[in-house]
Amino acid sequence: MTRVKITVVKAFTTDEIFDGDVPDAVSRFGPACHKHEAGQEFIMENLDCPESFCSYAFADIFRDLVHLAWEGDFPWIKKPGVTFSSC
């Protein structure tokens, strides 16, 4: 099975996600997750979560990672072997 590189592109704040109008039900979670920083890279091997990668983020993007590991592409992404996912 193919190894898949995970690159952290950006950590969004709740203000960015909700365009400054953060619902009360969401605001209690804080402004943003600080587990990873833009530019960090991780390698997924054998469909296992990379060491020190957030297990919650891994669960959220796992389907896309498996698709790439099996050499699938996403037609709406113009570069083969690439996708963008978020947690």
C-alpha atoms as one frame of an Amber mdcrd trajectory, in Angstrom:
protein
   0.000   0.000   0.000   1.131   3.521  -0.803   2.364   5.848   1.894   0.404
   9.085   2.114   1.900  12.413   3.181  -0.323  14.658   5.280   0.591  18.352
   5.208  -1.077  20.822   7.552  -2.042  23.753   5.347  -3.920  25.966   7.794
  -5.625  25.961  11.172  -8.853  27.923  10.855 -10.311  29.988  13.642 -14.007
  29.829  14.462 -14.308  33.453  13.293 -12.984  32.442   9.854 -15.296  29.446
   9.619 -18.416  31.398  10.592 -17.383  34.732   9.047 -17.318  36.425  12.462
 -20.856  35.333  13.401 -19.972  32.392  15.683 -23.086  30.625  17.022 -23.356
  30.482  20.823 -23.353  26.673  20.712 -19.908  26.709  19.067 -18.131  29.609
  20.757 -17.524  27.696  23.996 -14.919  25.547  22.233 -12.401  28.364  21.881
 -10.995  30.234  18.897  -9.047  27.419  17.188  -7.280  24.111  17.678  -3.547
  24.497  18.243  -2.534  20.825  17.957  -0.739  21.352  14.637   0.819  24.285
  12.798   0.819  25.110   9.100   3.664  23.374   7.308   3.870  20.311   9.553
   4.102  17.048   7.624   3.210  13.506   8.642   3.407  10.165   6.812   0.595
   7.634   7.046   1.790   4.061   6.569  -0.327   0.892   6.629  -3.440   3.004
   7.277  -2.155   3.824  10.784  -2.377   7.229  12.391   1.066   8.870  12.233
   2.823   9.315  15.554   1.955  12.657  17.189  -0.841  13.365  14.666  -4.176
  14.275  16.250  -6.318  11.142  16.429  -9.519  13.191  16.075  -8.245  14.850
  12.897  -7.091  11.462  11.600 -10.565   9.996  12.129 -12.099  12.932  10.252
  -9.838  12.703   7.184  -9.281   8.914   7.157 -11.682   8.220   4.260  -9.801
  10.631   1.992  -6.431   9.203   3.077  -7.526   5.653   2.236  -8.744   6.828
  -1.164  -5.319   8.336  -1.875  -3.501   5.277  -0.457  -5.328   3.106  -2.998
  -4.163   5.532  -5.718  -7.525   7.194  -6.122  -7.906  10.752  -7.263 -10.495
  13.442  -6.690 -11.727  14.892 -10.011 -12.421  18.338  -8.539  -8.765  18.671
  -7.494  -6.632  19.452 -10.536  -3.536  17.639  -9.247  -3.591  13.806  -9.132
  -2.845  12.274  -5.729  -3.890  15.390  -3.805  -6.939  16.413  -1.827  -7.830
  18.905   0.869  -9.639  17.697   3.979 -10.449  19.228   7.319 -11.310  18.097
  10.790
